[in-house]
Amino acid sequence: MEEIDFKSDTFEDVVAKDGRYDARAYALLMDVVHYLSGEDGRHMSGEDILDEFRERALDQYGPLTYTVLTEWGLSCTEDIGEMMFNLTEAGRVKKDENDTPESFSAGYDFKEAFLDPYQV
């Protein structure tokens, strides 16, 4: 398989197949995957992906995180799982036999995760 430049990938093919999520959401998720998998390409759990996704999104977008993510089509952790499986189908990430959409179910409530840190 050809090496993918994650920093310049536009995800056009992925968005064309499933237009629910913005290409920028895929870019953020791929940044998470690339970071967690490391040089050796180790496997990541759904929980690890969700936790790192939350941390990176909050770091990058601060109080606007919830607004940004919902504008990109994400409203729950299951959406992150759907995106992961779209990336798998597009050949961007690998999965093993234990990876299921349920791995991303009910990881955290989006409003609590992305709005509560900024409530006064």
C-alpha positions in Angstrom: 0.0 0.0 0.0 1.2 3.5 -0.8 2.4 5.6 2.1 -0.2 8.3 3.0 0.8 11.8 4.0 -1.7 12.4 6.8 -0.9 16.1 7.0 -1.9 16.8 3.4 -4.7 14.2 3.0 -7.9 15.8 1.9 -10.1 12.7 2.6 -12.1 13.5 -0.5 -12.6 9.8 -1.2 -13.9 9.1 2.3 -16.2 12.1 2.4 -17.5 11.2 -1.1 -18.6 7.8 0.2 -20.0 9.1 3.5 -20.7 12.8 3.6 -22.0 12.9 7.2 -18.6 14.1 8.5 -16.4 16.9 7.4 -12.9 16.2 6.1 -11.5 18.2 9.0 -13.0 15.7 11.4 -11.2 12.9 9.6 -7.9 14.9 9.8 -8.3 15.4 13.5 -9.1 11.7 14.0 -6.1 10.6 11.8 -3.9 12.9 13.9 -5.1 11.0 17.0 -4.5 7.6 15.3 -1.1 8.5 14.0 -0.1 9.7 17.5 -1.4 6.7 19.4 -0.1 4.0 16.9 3.4 5.4 17.2 6.3 4.3 15.0 5.6 0.6 15.4 1.9 0.9 14.3 0.6 -0.6 17.5 -3.1 -1.3 17.9 -5.3 1.2 19.8 -8.5 0.5 21.7 -11.7 2.4 21.0 -11.4 3.9 24.5 -7.9 5.1 23.9 -9.0 6.7 20.6 -11.9 8.4 22.2 -9.9 9.7 25.1 -7.1 11.1 22.9 -9.7 12.6 20.5 -11.4 14.4 23.4 -8.1 15.8 24.7 -6.9 16.9 21.3 -10.2 18.5 20.3 -10.3 20.4 23.6 -6.7 21.5 23.2 -7.2 22.7 19.7 -10.6 24.3 19.9 -11.1 25.2 23.6 -14.6 26.6 24.4 -15.6 26.2 20.7 -15.0 22.5 20.6 -18.6 21.4 20.8 -19.7 23.8 18.2 -16.8 22.9 15.8 -17.5 19.1 16.2 -21.2 19.4 15.7 -20.7 21.6 12.6 -18.4 18.8 11.3 -21.2 16.3 11.8 -20.2 14.7 15.1 -22.6 14.5 18.0 -21.6 11.3 19.9 -18.8 8.9 20.3 -20.5 6.5 17.9 -19.8 9.1 15.2 -16.0 8.7 15.9 -16.4 5.0 15.5 -18.2 5.4 12.2 -15.4 7.6 11.0 -12.8 5.0 12.1 -14.6 2.3 10.1 -14.8 4.6 7.1 -11.1 5.2 7.4 -10.5 1.4 7.6 -12.6 0.8 4.4 -10.6 3.6 2.7 -7.3 1.9 3.6 -6.1 4.6 6.0 -6.1 2.5 9.1 -6.0 -1.2 9.9 -8.3 -3.1 12.2 -8.2 -6.4 13.9 -10.9 -9.0 14.6 -11.7 -7.4 18.0 -12.5 -4.0 16.5 -16.2 -3.3 16.5 -18.4 -0.3 16.2 -19.5 -1.1 19.8 -16.0 -0.2 21.0 -17.1 3.5 20.5 -20.6 3.2 22.0 -21.4 5.5 24.9 -17.8 6.5 25.5 -18.8 9.9 26.8 -21.6 12.4 26.4 -20.5 15.0 23.9 -22.1 17.9 25.7 -20.6 17.0 29.0 -17.2 16.3 27.5 -16.9 19.4 25.4 -19.1 22.0 27.2 -18.7 21.2 30.9 -15.0 22.1 31.1 -16.0 25.7 30.3 -19.1 26.1 32.4 -18.8 28.7 35.2 
